[in-house]
Amino acid sequence: MTQILTGYVAMVRVRFSECDPLGHVNNAVYLNYLEQAAIDHAAALGWSSAALTEMAGAVFVARKHEITYRQPAFENDHLLIRTWPTEMRGARGLRSYTISRFTDDIAGWVDRVVPFEELPEVDPKDLIVTADTEWAFMNVTTGRPSRIPEVVARDFVEG
C-alpha cells in the first residue's frame, strides 16, 4: 500500500465570472480549480512542467476526472482546495481532492505544501466537491506514456 507524503492546500475566492445564471459556481470551473491545485502542488515540490520536461522529457496530462458535486458555492465564497497523491506507479498518478467552503482565517492556508497528516479538517456541512483524477505521464515528443521517474514519485509518495 502507498503511504501519502505530501498534500497541498489552496484558497480561491469565487469570482462573478465563474458563476452560472443561477449564481452557482459553474461545474466546469471546479475542474479548473482542481487542475490548478495539482499543477501548483507539483511546482511547489520542484516539478513544474518545465522542470519535468527538462529532466524527463515528459509531463503529467489528465486522463480521467471523477467529480461529485455535493452542494453549490457562490460568488465571494472562499473555498479551500485540498489535494494529495494516492498512487504513482508506472506512467500513472492518482490524486484525490476536496473543495469546501472556508470561513476561518485564510491567512495560514494560502497555497502551500503540507504533510498529509496536517491537511486541515473539513466539516462535512462545508464540503462542496470531492474528486479524483488519473494523470498520465506523457512523453512530450512522442505523445506516448512514459514511466514516472523514481525521484519524481518519491517527492510525492513513498511506494
Secondary structure, DSSP 8 states (H G I E B T S, - for coil): --EE-EEEEEEEE--GGGB-TTSBB-HHHHHHHHHHHHHHHHHHTT--HHHHHHHHSEEEEEEEEEEEE-S--BTT-EEEEEEEEEEEETTEEEEEEEEEE--S--GGGSSEEEEGGGS----GGGEEEEEEEEEEEEETTT--B----HHHHHHHEE-
